Amino acid sequence: MSATVNAPRPGAPDVSASQVTDGPGAPAARLAPDTQLDSAALLRGGKAVTIHHNGEFYRLQATRQGKLILTK
């Protein structure tokens, strides 16, 4: 499965990476519904990040064209 990720909804609160997790393996902080996260905060200077969701792993990757791709 591969899909392009859409931008967060306008007006949602901005959250920095330090508010999402305290480091590798740390549980994510509780975020309000429709919380807006900056992609740079999620990627932390890299090109991709792995996301664990409902027992499955997904890869969020930034492309050369500045788009985001989420793959399972």
Biopython code that builds the backbone (N, CA, C, O; Angstrom):
import numpy as np
from Bio.PDB.StructureBuilder import StructureBuilder

atoms = [
    (1, "MET", "N", (0.853, -1.181, 0.000)),
    (1, "MET", "CA", (0.000, 0.000, 0.000)),
    (1, "MET", "C", (0.888, 1.229, 0.000)),
    (1, "MET", "O", (1.835, 1.303, 0.782)),
    (2, "SER", "N", (0.607, 2.180, -0.846)),
    (2, "SER", "CA", (1.362, 3.417, -0.915)),
    (2, "SER", "C", (0.385, 4.559, -1.149)),
    (2, "SER", "O", (-0.500, 4.472, -2.001)),
    (3, "ALA", "N", (0.555, 5.622, -0.389)),
    (3, "ALA", "CA", (-0.339, 6.769, -0.531)),
    (3, "ALA", "C", (0.413, 8.037, -0.219)),
    (3, "ALA", "O", (1.307, 8.040, 0.627)),
    (4, "THR", "N", (0.064, 9.114, -0.889)),
    (4, "THR", "CA", (0.630, 10.418, -0.580)),
    (4, "THR", "C", (-0.139, 10.985, 0.606)),
    (4, "THR", "O", (-1.368, 10.933, 0.644)),
    (5, "VAL", "N", (0.591, 11.524, 1.566)),
    (5, "VAL", "CA", (-0.021, 12.061, 2.777)),
    (5, "VAL", "C", (-0.416, 13.509, 2.546)),
    (5, "VAL", "O", (0.396, 14.302, 2.070)),
    (6, "ASN", "N", (-1.638, 13.862, 2.874)),
    (6, "ASN", "CA", (-2.113, 15.232, 2.727)),
    (6, "ASN", "C", (-1.657, 16.085, 3.893)),
    (6, "ASN", "O", (-1.350, 15.565, 4.966)),
    (7, "ALA", "N", (-1.610, 17.376, 3.691)),
    (7, "ALA", "CA", (-1.218, 18.313, 4.743)),
    (7, "ALA", "C", (-2.286, 18.347, 5.842)),
    (7, "ALA", "O", (-3.461, 18.100, 5.570)),
    (8, "PRO", "N", (-1.883, 18.652, 7.082)),
    (8, "PRO", "CA", (-2.855, 18.769, 8.177)),
    (8, "PRO", "C", (-3.864, 19.875, 7.903)),
    (8, "PRO", "O", (-3.617, 20.772, 7.097)),
    (9, "ARG", "N", (-4.985, 19.800, 8.575)),
    (9, "ARG", "CA", (-6.040, 20.792, 8.391)),
    (9, "ARG", "C", (-5.602, 22.150, 8.917)),
    (9, "ARG", "O", (-4.987, 22.227, 9.981)),
    (10, "PRO", "N", (-5.909, 23.229, 8.187)),
    (10, "PRO", "CA", (-5.566, 24.579, 8.655)),
    (10, "PRO", "C", (-6.248, 24.880, 9.989)),
    (10, "PRO", "O", (-7.371, 24.441, 10.237)),
    (11, "GLY", "N", (-5.559, 25.627, 10.834)),
    (11, "GLY", "CA", (-6.131, 26.015, 12.120)),
    (11, "GLY", "C", (-5.837, 25.036, 13.241)),
    (11, "GLY", "O", (-6.131, 25.322, 14.402)),
    (12, "ALA", "N", (-5.258, 23.873, 12.913)),
    (12, "ALA", "CA", (-4.907, 22.908, 13.956)),
    (12, "ALA", "C", (-3.667, 23.417, 14.685)),
    (12, "ALA", "O", (-2.827, 24.073, 14.068)),
    (13, "PRO", "N", (-3.528, 23.132, 15.983)),
    (13, "PRO", "CA", (-2.381, 23.629, 16.736)),
    (13, "PRO", "C", (-1.077, 23.043, 16.226)),
    (13, "PRO", "O", (-1.043, 21.882, 15.818)),
    (14, "ASP", "N", (0.001, 23.823, 16.242)),
    (14, "ASP", "CA", (1.321, 23.374, 15.818)),
    (14, "ASP", "C", (2.026, 22.728, 17.009)),
    (14, "ASP", "O", (1.973, 23.254, 18.120)),
    (15, "VAL", "N", (2.681, 21.602, 16.785)),
    (15, "VAL", "CA", (3.354, 20.868, 17.855)),
    (15, "VAL", "C", (4.772, 20.558, 17.416)),
    (15, "VAL", "O", (4.987, 20.134, 16.280)),
    (16, "SER", "N", (5.746, 20.760, 18.296)),
    (16, "SER", "CA", (7.134, 20.463, 17.968)),
    (16, "SER", "C", (7.431, 18.995, 18.246)),
    (16, "SER", "O", (6.647, 18.313, 18.905)),
    (17, "ALA", "N", (8.565, 18.510, 17.743)),
    (17, "ALA", "CA", (8.946, 17.108, 17.921)),
    (17, "ALA", "C", (9.100, 16.746, 19.393)),
    (17, "ALA", "O", (8.802, 15.617, 19.781)),
    (18, "SER", "N", (9.557, 17.679, 20.215)),
    (18, "SER", "CA", (9.747, 17.373, 21.636)),
    (18, "SER", "C", (8.428, 17.077, 22.332)),
    (18, "SER", "O", (8.414, 16.433, 23.382)),
    (19, "GLN", "N", (7.328, 17.536, 21.767)),
    (19, "GLN", "CA", (6.021, 17.261, 22.340)),
    (19, "GLN", "C", (5.452, 15.929, 21.844)),
    (19, "GLN", "O", (4.483, 15.424, 22.411)),
    (20, "VAL", "N", (6.041, 15.359, 20.796)),
    (20, "VAL", "CA", (5.545, 14.104, 20.238)),
    (20, "VAL", "C", (6.171, 12.923, 20.950)),
    (20, "VAL", "O", (5.465, 11.979, 21.303)),
    (21, "THR", "N", (7.480, 12.948, 21.173)),
    (21, "THR", "CA", (8.163, 11.843, 21.835)),
    (21, "THR", "C", (9.389, 12.358, 22.566)),
    (21, "THR", "O", (9.937, 13.405, 22.223)),
    (22, "ASP", "N", (9.807, 11.626, 23.560)),
    (22, "ASP", "CA", (10.999, 11.995, 24.309)),
    (22, "ASP", "C", (12.249, 11.311, 23.777)),
    (22, "ASP", "O", (13.336, 11.515, 24.317)),
    (23, "GLY", "N", (12.120, 10.514, 22.745)),
    (23, "GLY", "CA", (13.264, 9.844, 22.146)),
    (23, "GLY", "C", (12.878, 8.484, 21.620)),
    (23, "GLY", "O", (11.722, 8.073, 21.729)),
    (24, "PRO", "N", (13.849, 7.778, 21.045)),
    (24, "PRO", "CA", (13.561, 6.463, 20.488)),
    (24, "PRO", "C", (12.976, 5.516, 21.535)),
    (24, "PRO", "O", (13.516, 5.377, 22.633)),
    (25, "GLY", "N", (11.885, 4.879, 21.187)),
    (25, "GLY", "CA", (11.265, 3.920, 22.090)),
    (25, "GLY", "C", (10.367, 4.533, 23.139)),
    (25, "GLY", "O", (9.659, 3.812, 23.842)),
    (26, "ALA", "N", (10.380, 5.854, 23.260)),
    (26, "ALA", "CA", (9.543, 6.515, 24.265)),
    (26, "ALA", "C", (8.111, 6.611, 23.752)),
    (26, "ALA", "O", (7.895, 6.782, 22.552)),
    (27, "PRO", "N", (7.136, 6.504, 24.643)),
    (27, "PRO", "CA", (5.749, 6.620, 24.182)),
    (27, "PRO", "C", (5.453, 8.038, 23.694)),
    (27, "PRO", "O", (5.986, 9.013, 24.222)),
    (28, "ALA", "N", (4.613, 8.133, 22.700)),
    (28, "ALA", "CA", (4.235, 9.442, 22.178)),
    (28, "ALA", "C", (3.354, 10.168, 23.184)),
    (28, "ALA", "O", (2.560, 9.550, 23.894)),
    (29, "ALA", "N", (3.503, 11.471, 23.233)),
    (29, "ALA", "CA", (2.672, 12.285, 24.113)),
    (29, "ALA", "C", (1.234, 12.262, 23.617)),
    (29, "ALA", "O", (0.994, 12.057, 22.427)),
    (30, "ARG", "N", (0.298, 12.464, 24.496)),
    (30, "ARG", "CA", (-1.106, 12.534, 24.085)),
    (30, "ARG", "C", (-1.327, 13.869, 23.387)),
    (30, "ARG", "O", (-1.028, 14.932, 23.931)),
    (31, "LEU", "N", (-1.857, 13.789, 22.172)),
    (31, "LEU", "CA", (-2.095, 14.978, 21.374)),
    (31, "LEU", "C", (-3.590, 15.151, 21.166)),
    (31, "LEU", "O", (-4.341, 14.178, 21.084)),
    (32, "ALA", "N", (-4.000, 16.384, 21.085)),
    (32, "ALA", "CA", (-5.404, 16.696, 20.830)),
    (32, "ALA", "C", (-5.781, 16.231, 19.424)),
    (32, "ALA", "O", (-4.926, 16.193, 18.539)),
    (33, "PRO", "N", (-7.047, 15.878, 19.210)),
    (33, "PRO", "CA", (-7.481, 15.515, 17.858)),
    (33, "PRO", "C", (-7.167, 16.632, 16.870)),
    (33, "PRO", "O", (-7.243, 17.812, 17.212)),
    (34, "ASP", "N", (-6.816, 16.259, 15.653)),
    (34, "ASP", "CA", (-6.486, 17.204, 14.584)),
    (34, "ASP", "C", (-5.271, 18.072, 14.913)),
    (34, "ASP", "O", (-5.174, 19.203, 14.437)),
    (35, "THR", "N", (-4.347, 17.553, 15.720)),
    (35, "THR", "CA", (-3.115, 18.271, 16.022)),
    (35, "THR", "C", (-2.260, 18.357, 14.767)),
    (35, "THR", "O", (-2.114, 17.371, 14.045)),
    (36, "GLN", "N", (-1.697, 19.522, 14.506)),
    (36, "GLN", "CA", (-0.842, 19.723, 13.345)),
    (36, "GLN", "C", (0.604, 19.506, 13.755)),
    (36, "GLN", "O", (1.082, 20.118, 14.710)),
    (37, "LEU", "N", (1.305, 18.631, 13.034)),
    (37, "LEU", "CA", (2.716, 18.359, 13.283)),
    (37, "LEU", "C", (3.524, 18.804, 12.076)),
    (37, "LEU", "O", (3.116, 18.578, 10.937)),
    (38, "ASP", "N", (4.653, 19.426, 12.313)),
    (38, "ASP", "CA", (5.535, 19.834, 11.238)),
    (38, "ASP", "C", (6.317, 18.611, 10.764)),
    (38, "ASP", "O", (6.841, 17.861, 11.588)),
    (39, "SER", "N", (6.406, 18.396, 9.449)),
    (39, "SER", "CA", (7.110, 17.222, 8.932)),
    (39, "SER", "C", (8.586, 17.222, 9.340)),
    (39, "SER", "O", (9.158, 16.156, 9.568)),
    (40, "ALA", "N", (9.204, 18.390, 9.433)),
    (40, "ALA", "CA", (10.602, 18.457, 9.857)),
    (40, "ALA", "C", (10.763, 17.953, 11.284)),
    (40, "ALA", "O", (11.783, 17.351, 11.620)),
    (41, "ALA", "N", (9.757, 18.194, 12.129)),
    (41, "ALA", "CA", (9.804, 17.705, 13.503)),
    (41, "ALA", "C", (9.690, 16.184, 13.535)),
    (41, "ALA", "O", (10.343, 15.531, 14.350)),
    (42, "LEU", "N", (8.875, 15.622, 12.664)),
    (42, "LEU", "CA", (8.731, 14.169, 12.605)),
    (42, "LEU", "C", (9.976, 13.503, 12.023)),
    (42, "LEU", "O", (10.430, 12.477, 12.531)),
    (43, "LEU", "N", (10.521, 14.080, 10.970)),
    (43, "LEU", "CA", (11.661, 13.478, 10.290)),
    (43, "LEU", "C", (12.987, 13.769, 10.985)),
    (43, "LEU", "O", (13.965, 13.056, 10.762)),
    (44, "ARG", "N", (13.038, 14.798, 11.819)),
    (44, "ARG", "CA", (14.240, 15.171, 12.586)),
    (44, "ARG", "C", (15.497, 15.224, 11.730)),
    (44, "ARG", "O", (16.526, 14.653, 12.089)),
    (45, "GLY", "N", (15.409, 15.908, 10.601)),
    (45, "GLY", "CA", (16.573, 16.099, 9.739)),
    (45, "GLY", "C", (16.844, 14.951, 8.788)),
    (45, "GLY", "O", (17.722, 15.067, 7.933)),
    (46, "GLY", "N", (16.122, 13.845, 8.905)),
    (46, "GLY", "CA", (16.314, 12.706, 8.014)),
    (46, "GLY", "C", (15.337, 12.746, 6.857)),
    (46, "GLY", "O", (14.579, 13.704, 6.700)),
    (47, "LYS", "N", (15.359, 11.700, 6.049)),
    (47, "LYS", "CA", (14.457, 11.602, 4.900)),
    (47, "LYS", "C", (13.265, 10.693, 5.176)),
    (47, "LYS", "O", (12.270, 10.745, 4.454)),
    (48, "ALA", "N", (13.355, 9.848, 6.229)),
    (48, "ALA", "CA", (12.271, 8.899, 6.487)),
    (48, "ALA", "C", (12.188, 8.587, 7.978)),
    (48, "ALA", "O", (13.153, 8.746, 8.725)),
    (49, "VAL", "N", (11.006, 8.138, 8.381)),
    (49, "VAL", "CA", (10.774, 7.725, 9.760)),
    (49, "VAL", "C", (9.837, 6.515, 9.727)),
    (49, "VAL", "O", (8.966, 6.428, 8.861)),
    (50, "THR", "N", (10.015, 5.587, 10.662)),
    (50, "THR", "CA", (9.135, 4.435, 10.765)),
    (50, "THR", "C", (8.093, 4.709, 11.840)),
    (50, "THR", "O", (8.416, 5.187, 12.927)),
    (51, "ILE", "N", (6.837, 4.400, 11.523)),
    (51, "ILE", "CA", (5.722, 4.636, 12.435)),
    (51, "ILE", "C", (5.084, 3.299, 12.769)),
    (51, "ILE", "O", (4.733, 2.538, 11.868)),
    (52, "HIS", "N", (4.931, 3.004, 14.054)),
    (52, "HIS", "CA", (4.246, 1.792, 14.498)),
    (52, "HIS", "C", (2.799, 2.151, 14.777)),
    (52, "HIS", "O", (2.517, 3.037, 15.583)),
    (53, "HIS", "N", (1.868, 1.452, 14.099)),
    (53, "HIS", "CA", (0.440, 1.759, 14.228)),
    (53, "HIS", "C", (-0.356, 0.458, 14.196)),
    (53, "HIS", "O", (-0.285, -0.299, 13.228)),
    (54, "ASN", "N", (-1.113, 0.204, 15.258)),
    (54, "ASN", "CA", (-1.969, -0.991, 15.341)),
    (54, "ASN", "C", (-1.217, -2.276, 15.012)),
    (54, "ASN", "O", (-1.721, -3.123, 14.274)),
    (55, "GLY", "N", (-0.021, -2.421, 15.556)),
    (55, "GLY", "CA", (0.755, -3.641, 15.372)),
    (55, "GLY", "C", (1.455, -3.761, 14.031)),
    (55, "GLY", "O", (2.064, -4.794, 13.752)),
    (56, "GLU", "N", (1.387, -2.743, 13.198)),
    (56, "GLU", "CA", (2.021, -2.750, 11.880)),
    (56, "GLU", "C", (3.030, -1.606, 11.810)),
    (56, "GLU", "O", (2.901, -0.613, 12.527)),
    (57, "PHE", "N", (4.033, -1.747, 10.947)),
    (57, "PHE", "CA", (5.021, -0.698, 10.750)),
    (57, "PHE", "C", (4.809, -0.033, 9.398)),
    (57, "PHE", "O", (4.574, -0.705, 8.393)),
    (58, "TYR", "N", (4.893, 1.288, 9.383)),
    (58, "TYR", "CA", (4.752, 2.093, 8.181)),
    (58, "TYR", "C", (5.982, 2.982, 8.056)),
    (58, "TYR", "O", (6.617, 3.322, 9.054)),
    (59, "ARG", "N", (6.313, 3.354, 6.817)),
    (59, "ARG", "CA", (7.449, 4.242, 6.572)),
    (59, "ARG", "C", (6.914, 5.541, 5.974)),
    (59, "ARG", "O", (6.228, 5.528, 4.952)),
    (60, "LEU", "N", (7.232, 6.656, 6.616)),
    (60, "LEU", "CA", (6.892, 7.982, 6.107)),
    (60, "LEU", "C", (8.173, 8.557, 5.517)),
    (60, "LEU", "O", (9.172, 8.719, 6.219)),
    (61, "GLN", "N", (8.136, 8.863, 4.227)),
    (61, "GLN", "CA", (9.343, 9.272, 3.520)),
    (61, "GLN", "C", (9.119, 10.566, 2.764)),
    (61, "GLN", "O", (8.076, 10.751, 2.136)),
    (62, "ALA", "N", (10.099, 11.469, 2.821)),
    (62, "ALA", "CA", (10.067, 12.713, 2.048)),
    (62, "ALA", "C", (10.732, 12.458, 0.703)),
    (62, "ALA", "O", (11.800, 11.849, 0.644)),
    (63, "THR", "N", (10.103, 12.921, -0.385)),
    (63, "THR", "CA", (10.659, 12.748, -1.718)),
    (63, "THR", "C", (11.514, 13.953, -2.110)),
    (63, "THR", "O", (11.515, 14.977, -1.427)),
    (64, "ARG", "N", (12.229, 13.818, -3.199)),
    (64, "ARG", "CA", (13.045, 14.930, -3.710)),
    (64, "ARG", "C", (12.174, 16.113, -4.121)),
    (64, "ARG", "O", (12.620, 17.260, -4.099)),
    (65, "GLN", "N", (10.926, 15.825, -4.497)),
    (65, "GLN", "CA", (10.010, 16.876, -4.926)),
    (65, "GLN", "C", (9.299, 17.547, -3.752)),
    (65, "GLN", "O", (8.458, 18.421, -3.963)),
    (66, "GLY", "N", (9.627, 17.148, -2.507)),
    (66, "GLY", "CA", (9.039, 17.776, -1.337)),
    (66, "GLY", "C", (7.689, 17.200, -0.935)),
    (66, "GLY", "O", (6.957, 17.812, -0.157)),
    (67, "LYS", "N", (7.357, 16.026, -1.462)),
    (67, "LYS", "CA", (6.094, 15.364, -1.087)),
    (67, "LYS", "C", (6.388, 14.304, -0.038)),
    (67, "LYS", "O", (7.539, 13.924, 0.176)),
    (68, "LEU", "N", (5.316, 13.828, 0.621)),
    (68, "LEU", "CA", (5.443, 12.761, 1.604)),
    (68, "LEU", "C", (4.754, 11.509, 1.086)),
    (68, "LEU", "O", (3.667, 11.580, 0.513)),
    (69, "ILE", "N", (5.398, 10.348, 1.293)),
    (69, "ILE", "CA", (4.825, 9.073, 0.902)),
    (69, "ILE", "C", (4.781, 8.183, 2.129)),
    (69, "ILE", "O", (5.776, 8.050, 2.842)),
    (70, "LEU", "N", (3.618, 7.568, 2.378)),
    (70, "LEU", "CA", (3.448, 6.636, 3.469)),
    (70, "LEU", "C", (3.276, 5.249, 2.874)),
    (70, "LEU", "O", (2.352, 5.017, 2.094)),
    (71, "THR", "N", (4.169, 4.313, 3.241)),
    (71, "THR", "CA", (4.096, 2.946, 2.729)),
    (71, "THR", "C", (4.023, 1.958, 3.883)),
    (71, "THR", "O", (4.530, 2.208, 4.977)),
    (72, "LYS", "N", (3.379, 0.831, 3.609)),
    (72, "LYS", "CA", (3.252, -0.232, 4.600)),
    (72, "LYS", "C", (4.294, -1.281, 4.351)),
    (72, "LYS", "O", (4.360, -2.271, 5.080)),
]
sb = StructureBuilder()
sb.init_structure("model")
sb.init_model(0)
sb.init_chain("A")
sb.init_seg("    ")
for serial, (resi, resn, name, xyz) in enumerate(atoms, 1):
    if name == "N":
        sb.init_residue(resn, " ", resi, " ")
    sb.init_atom(name, np.array(xyz, "f"), 0.0, 1.0, " ", f" {name:<3s}", serial, name[0])
structure = sb.get_structure()
